[in-house]
Amino acid sequence: MSILLYFSMKAAVYRVKRDPPELEVIELDYPAPGKGEVTVKLEYVGVNPIDYWISSGRYPIKSPNGIVGSEGYGIVDNVGEGVEGISVGDKVSIYPWIYCGNCRYCYEGWENLCVKGGIIGGVLDGCYAEYIRIPYKNVVKIEGDARGEYLAVAGVSALTAYHAVKLAGVSKDDNVLIFGASGNVGMFLLQYSKLLGAKVYGVSRWDWIRDYGADHRYTFENLDNSIAEADMEFDVIFNPLGGDVFGESLKYLSRHGRLVTFGGLKSMSSRIDIAPLYRRELRIIGSTGGTFNEFRKVVEDLSKEIVKPKIWRIFKLEEATYALRSLFDPERNGKILIRI
């Protein structure tokens, strides 16, 4: 146990859920750890759409103090009774899924599907703060001199991509189409698909996606014509947009093709023509987060810079409202972080 030197902390909280969100930086009590818990002094925090959806009211969950943020990197500041393998001073990355460890899904290694669980920043206070108190089983220790700003994006952006690529069964020589290829998750879908030997096509207006694994770039406006002219079809399509774009993308799939979704940025509903599903034996795969073992793998990959984020802007905690609203800035060109 470390000696407590801090009795309060700063945190960016939402008082009322509204769209666009409004966060206020206030003083809260230092979150001293209980049994089986650690307190982490945060250094970098990843900003994600789920933070926006929770604080704006789209998702009907609320952390105790209204602190969002599911991704984070920092240094262990204090440990509670019964903590093993984690010590004060350890650099750690945060696994965002709270899990019981006892239900059938946890027992089978699917912590992201825990029936009693939820996401940090939703069921527990999140990372938009100087400190966070979480179960010690939700941190992975970082060895060496890995970049903290890279490890801050492990829990949502990189993990979501790695898990989705595994569920899709991406393999060598697959044609893979990625909608939102320059997004928080898209940039890692590019890299992990490319590492598996796939031919990767990204939908984005930003040409830098070629440096992150895209063999070819489409824009949304020229997608139909470009695919028709090239007589292309895709074995795997990643589409987090939802809405009509989701159903429309079915027509680009090959026979036995897989359409993978992990969100609905445009909307959470879509009209789908069922006939192609059975005529061409297509598969629709839902993906959410990732398992704890997958998180360990992602942390290792980021530590070794096997994969890496493109970082657009780093805000201060006092600028958390602007950081959150900047997710939908048309000029956003990479990942947003908050430096604590």
C-alpha positions as CSV (number, residue, x, y, z in Angstrom):
1,M,0.0,0.0,0.0
2,S,1.3,3.5,-0.8
3,I,0.9,6.4,1.5
4,L,-2.0,8.5,0.4
5,L,-0.8,11.9,-0.6
6,Y,-3.9,13.0,-2.5
7,F,-7.3,13.5,-0.9
8,S,-9.0,14.9,-3.9
9,M,-8.8,14.8,-7.7
10,K,-10.0,16.6,-10.8
11,A,-12.5,14.9,-13.0
12,A,-14.6,16.0,-16.1
13,V,-18.2,15.0,-15.4
14,Y,-21.6,15.4,-17.0
15,R,-24.3,16.8,-14.7
16,V,-27.1,16.2,-17.2
17,K,-27.2,14.1,-20.3
18,R,-27.5,16.3,-23.3
19,D,-26.5,16.3,-27.0
20,P,-23.9,17.7,-27.6
21,P,-22.5,16.7,-24.2
22,E,-21.3,19.3,-21.7
23,L,-18.6,18.3,-19.2
24,E,-17.5,20.2,-16.2
25,V,-14.2,19.8,-14.4
26,I,-14.8,19.5,-10.6
27,E,-13.0,18.2,-7.5
28,L,-13.9,14.8,-6.2
29,D,-12.7,12.6,-3.4
30,Y,-9.5,10.6,-4.2
31,P,-10.8,7.1,-5.1
32,A,-8.9,4.9,-2.6
33,P,-8.9,1.2,-3.6
34,G,-10.9,-1.4,-1.7
35,K,-10.3,-5.1,-1.6
36,G,-9.1,-6.5,-5.0
37,E,-8.8,-3.0,-6.4
38,V,-6.1,-0.6,-7.6
39,T,-6.1,3.2,-8.0
40,V,-4.3,4.3,-11.2
41,K,-2.9,7.8,-11.8
42,L,-3.9,8.4,-15.4
43,E,-1.6,9.9,-18.0
44,Y,-3.4,9.5,-21.3
45,V,-7.0,8.7,-22.1
46,G,-8.6,7.7,-25.4
47,V,-11.7,9.5,-26.6
48,N,-14.3,7.3,-28.2
49,P,-17.9,7.5,-29.6
50,I,-19.2,5.5,-26.6
51,D,-18.1,8.3,-24.3
52,Y,-20.3,10.6,-26.4
53,W,-23.2,8.2,-26.5
54,I,-23.2,7.7,-22.7
55,S,-22.9,11.4,-21.8
56,S,-25.4,12.5,-24.4
57,G,-28.1,10.0,-23.4
58,R,-28.0,7.7,-26.3
59,Y,-27.1,4.8,-23.9
60,P,-29.2,4.5,-20.8
61,I,-26.3,3.9,-18.4
62,K,-24.6,6.3,-15.9
63,S,-21.5,6.0,-13.9
64,P,-21.8,6.9,-10.2
65,N,-20.2,10.4,-10.7
66,G,-20.9,10.9,-14.4
67,I,-17.3,10.2,-15.5
68,V,-17.0,8.7,-18.9
69,G,-13.9,7.2,-20.6
70,S,-13.2,3.5,-21.2
71,E,-9.6,3.7,-22.5
72,G,-6.7,4.7,-20.4
73,Y,-3.0,4.4,-19.5
74,G,-1.3,5.3,-16.3
75,I,0.7,4.4,-13.3
76,V,-0.6,2.4,-10.3
77,D,-0.8,4.8,-7.4
78,N,-2.3,2.6,-4.7
79,V,-3.3,-1.0,-4.2
80,G,-6.0,-2.6,-2.0
81,E,-6.0,-5.7,0.1
82,G,-5.7,-9.0,-1.9
83,V,-4.1,-7.5,-5.0
84,E,-1.5,-9.9,-6.6
85,G,1.0,-9.3,-9.3
86,I,0.4,-5.5,-9.5
87,S,2.5,-3.0,-7.4
88,V,2.6,0.7,-6.9
89,G,4.6,2.3,-9.7
90,D,3.7,-0.2,-12.3
91,K,2.7,1.2,-15.7
92,V,-0.6,-0.3,-16.8
93,S,-3.2,-0.2,-19.6
94,I,-6.8,-0.6,-18.7
95,Y,-9.1,-3.4,-19.9
96,P,-12.5,-1.7,-20.2
97,W,-14.9,-4.5,-19.5
98,I,-16.0,-5.1,-15.9
99,Y,-16.6,-8.9,-15.6
100,C,-17.6,-11.2,-12.7
101,G,-15.3,-14.2,-13.6
102,N,-18.0,-16.7,-12.6
103,C,-20.7,-16.8,-15.3
104,R,-20.6,-19.2,-18.2
105,Y,-19.2,-16.6,-20.6
106,C,-16.4,-15.5,-18.2
107,Y,-15.7,-19.2,-17.5
108,E,-15.2,-19.8,-21.3
109,G,-13.0,-16.7,-21.6
110,W,-15.6,-14.3,-23.1
111,E,-15.3,-11.6,-20.5
112,N,-16.7,-9.0,-22.9
113,L,-20.0,-10.9,-22.8
114,C,-20.3,-11.2,-19.0
115,V,-23.9,-11.3,-17.9
116,K,-23.1,-9.2,-14.8
117,G,-20.6,-6.9,-16.5
118,G,-20.5,-3.6,-18.3
119,I,-18.1,-1.0,-19.6
120,I,-15.9,1.3,-17.5
121,G,-17.2,4.8,-17.9
122,G,-20.7,3.4,-17.8
123,V,-21.2,1.0,-14.9
124,L,-18.1,2.5,-13.1
125,D,-16.5,5.9,-13.1
126,G,-14.3,6.2,-16.2
127,C,-11.0,7.7,-17.2
128,Y,-11.8,11.4,-17.7
129,A,-10.1,12.1,-14.4
130,E,-6.8,12.3,-12.6
131,Y,-7.3,8.9,-10.9
132,I,-9.5,5.8,-11.5
133,R,-10.3,3.0,-9.1
134,I,-10.9,-0.4,-10.8
135,P,-10.5,-4.1,-10.1
136,Y,-6.9,-5.1,-10.4
137,K,-7.9,-7.9,-12.8
138,N,-8.7,-5.0,-15.3
139,V,-5.1,-3.8,-15.7
140,V,-2.2,-5.2,-17.7
141,K,1.3,-4.3,-16.6
142,I,3.5,-2.6,-19.3
143,E,7.1,-3.6,-19.5
144,G,9.8,-1.5,-21.0
145,D,9.6,2.0,-22.5
146,A,6.4,1.7,-24.5
147,R,4.7,5.0,-25.5
148,G,1.9,5.8,-23.1
149,E,-0.2,7.6,-25.8
150,Y,-0.1,4.3,-27.8
151,L,-1.1,2.1,-24.8
152,A,-4.0,4.5,-24.0
153,V,-5.9,3.3,-27.1
154,A,-5.6,-0.4,-26.4
155,G,-8.9,-1.0,-24.6
156,V,-11.4,0.2,-27.2
157,S,-9.9,1.1,-30.6
158,A,-7.3,-1.6,-31.0
159,L,-9.1,-4.3,-29.0
160,T,-12.4,-3.9,-30.9
161,A,-10.5,-4.2,-34.2
162,Y,-8.5,-7.3,-33.2
163,H,-11.6,-9.1,-31.9
164,A,-13.6,-8.3,-35.0
165,V,-10.8,-9.5,-37.3
166,K,-10.6,-12.8,-35.4
167,L,-14.4,-13.3,-35.4
168,A,-14.5,-12.6,-39.1
169,G,-11.8,-15.3,-39.8
170,V,-9.7,-12.9,-42.0
171,S,-7.1,-14.9,-43.8
172,K,-4.4,-14.7,-46.4
173,D,-5.7,-13.4,-49.8
174,D,-9.1,-12.4,-48.5
175,N,-10.5,-9.2,-50.1
176,V,-11.4,-7.0,-47.1
177,L,-13.5,-3.8,-47.3
178,I,-13.4,-1.5,-44.3
179,F,-15.9,1.3,-43.9
180,G,-14.7,4.2,-41.7
181,A,-11.1,3.1,-42.4
182,S,-9.7,6.2,-40.9
183,G,-11.8,6.0,-37.7
184,N,-10.7,4.9,-34.2
185,V,-11.2,1.2,-34.9
186,G,-10.8,1.4,-38.7
187,M,-7.1,2.3,-38.5
188,F,-6.5,-0.9,-36.6
189,L,-8.8,-3.1,-38.8
190,L,-6.5,-2.0,-41.6
191,Q,-3.3,-3.0,-39.8
192,Y,-4.6,-6.3,-38.4
193,S,-6.1,-7.4,-41.7
194,K,-2.9,-6.6,-43.5
195,L,-0.8,-8.5,-41.0
196,L,-2.9,-11.6,-41.8
197,G,-2.1,-11.3,-45.5
198,A,-5.4,-9.9,-46.7
199,K,-5.8,-7.5,-49.6
200,V,-7.3,-4.4,-47.9
201,Y,-9.6,-1.8,-49.3
202,G,-10.5,1.2,-47.1
203,V,-13.4,3.7,-47.5
204,S,-12.1,7.1,-46.4
205,R,-11.4,10.5,-47.7
206,W,-7.9,10.4,-46.2
207,D,-5.1,9.0,-48.2
208,W,-2.9,8.2,-45.1
209,I,-4.8,5.0,-44.7
210,R,-2.4,3.6,-47.3
211,D,0.4,3.9,-44.7
212,Y,-1.7,1.9,-42.3
213,G,-2.4,-1.1,-44.5
214,A,-4.8,-0.1,-47.2
215,D,-3.9,-1.4,-50.7
216,H,-6.6,0.8,-52.2
217,R,-8.7,3.7,-51.1
218,Y,-12.3,4.3,-52.0
219,T,-14.3,7.4,-51.2
220,F,-17.9,7.0,-50.1
221,E,-19.1,9.0,-53.1
222,N,-17.3,6.8,-55.7
223,L,-17.7,3.5,-54.0
224,D,-20.5,2.0,-56.2
225,N,-18.9,3.0,-59.5
226,S,-15.4,2.0,-58.4
227,I,-16.4,-1.5,-57.3
228,A,-18.6,-2.0,-60.4
229,E,-15.8,-0.9,-62.8
230,A,-13.3,-3.2,-61.1
231,D,-15.8,-6.1,-60.9
232,M,-14.9,-6.5,-57.3
233,E,-16.4,-8.6,-54.5
234,F,-15.3,-8.9,-50.9
235,D,-14.9,-11.9,-48.6
236,V,-15.1,-9.7,-45.5
237,I,-16.7,-6.3,-45.0
238,F,-16.4,-4.3,-41.7
239,N,-19.2,-1.8,-41.4
240,P,-19.7,0.1,-38.1
241,L,-22.0,2.7,-39.7
242,G,-25.4,1.1,-39.4
243,G,-28.3,2.7,-41.1
244,D,-29.0,2.0,-44.8
245,V,-25.3,1.8,-45.4
246,F,-25.2,-1.5,-43.5
247,G,-27.9,-3.2,-45.7
248,E,-26.5,-1.7,-48.9
249,S,-23.0,-3.2,-48.2
250,L,-24.4,-6.7,-48.5
251,K,-24.4,-6.4,-52.3
252,Y,-20.6,-6.2,-52.2
253,L,-20.1,-9.5,-50.5
254,S,-18.8,-12.7,-52.2
255,R,-20.6,-16.0,-51.7
256,H,-19.9,-17.1,-48.2
257,G,-18.9,-13.5,-47.4
258,R,-18.9,-12.1,-43.9
259,L,-20.4,-8.7,-42.9
260,V,-19.1,-7.6,-39.5
261,T,-20.6,-4.9,-37.4
262,F,-19.5,-3.4,-34.0
263,G,-21.6,-0.2,-33.9
264,G,-24.1,2.1,-35.6
265,L,-22.5,5.5,-36.0
266,K,-25.2,6.6,-38.5
267,S,-28.1,4.8,-36.8
268,M,-28.9,1.6,-35.0
269,S,-31.5,0.3,-37.4
270,S,-31.3,-0.9,-41.0
271,R,-33.5,-2.4,-43.7
272,I,-32.0,-5.7,-45.0
273,D,-33.1,-7.8,-48.0
274,I,-33.1,-11.3,-46.6
275,A,-32.9,-13.1,-50.0
276,P,-29.1,-12.6,-50.6
277,L,-28.4,-14.0,-47.1
278,Y,-29.6,-17.5,-48.1
279,R,-29.0,-17.4,-51.8
280,R,-25.3,-16.6,-51.4
281,E,-24.9,-18.1,-47.9
282,L,-23.8,-14.8,-46.4
283,R,-23.0,-14.3,-42.7
284,I,-23.7,-11.3,-40.5
285,I,-21.4,-11.2,-37.5
286,G,-21.8,-9.0,-34.4
287,S,-18.7,-8.0,-32.5
288,T,-18.3,-6.2,-29.2
289,G,-15.1,-5.2,-27.5
290,G,-12.8,-8.2,-26.9
291,T,-11.6,-10.8,-24.4
292,F,-9.0,-10.2,-21.7
293,N,-6.5,-12.5,-23.4
294,E,-7.0,-10.6,-26.7
295,F,-6.4,-7.4,-24.7
296,R,-3.1,-8.8,-23.5
297,K,-2.2,-9.5,-27.2
298,V,-3.2,-6.0,-28.2
299,V,-1.1,-4.4,-25.4
300,E,1.9,-6.4,-26.5
301,D,1.4,-5.3,-30.2
302,L,1.1,-1.7,-29.2
303,S,4.1,-1.9,-26.9
304,K,6.2,-3.3,-29.7
305,E,4.6,-0.9,-32.2
306,I,3.5,-3.8,-34.4
307,V,0.4,-1.8,-34.7
308,K,0.0,1.9,-33.8
309,P,-2.5,4.7,-33.8
310,K,-2.5,7.8,-35.9
311,I,-3.0,10.6,-33.3
312,W,-4.8,13.8,-34.5
313,R,-5.0,15.9,-31.3
314,I,-4.2,15.7,-27.6
315,F,-6.4,17.8,-25.3
316,K,-6.1,18.8,-21.7
317,L,-8.6,17.5,-19.1
318,E,-10.0,21.0,-18.9
319,E,-10.8,20.7,-22.6
320,A,-12.7,17.4,-22.3
321,T,-15.9,18.9,-23.7
322,Y,-14.1,20.0,-26.8
323,A,-12.3,16.7,-27.1
324,L,-15.6,14.8,-27.0
325,R,-17.3,17.1,-29.4
326,S,-14.3,16.9,-31.8
327,L,-15.1,13.2,-32.5
328,F,-17.6,14.4,-35.1
329,D,-15.5,17.3,-36.5
330,P,-15.3,16.9,-40.3
331,E,-11.6,17.7,-40.1
332,R,-10.8,15.0,-37.6
333,N,-7.9,13.1,-39.0
334,G,-7.0,10.4,-36.5
335,K,-7.3,9.5,-32.8
336,I,-8.2,12.0,-30.1
337,L,-6.5,11.7,-26.7
338,I,-6.7,13.6,-23.4
339,R,-3.5,14.1,-21.5
340,I,-4.1,14.2,-17.8
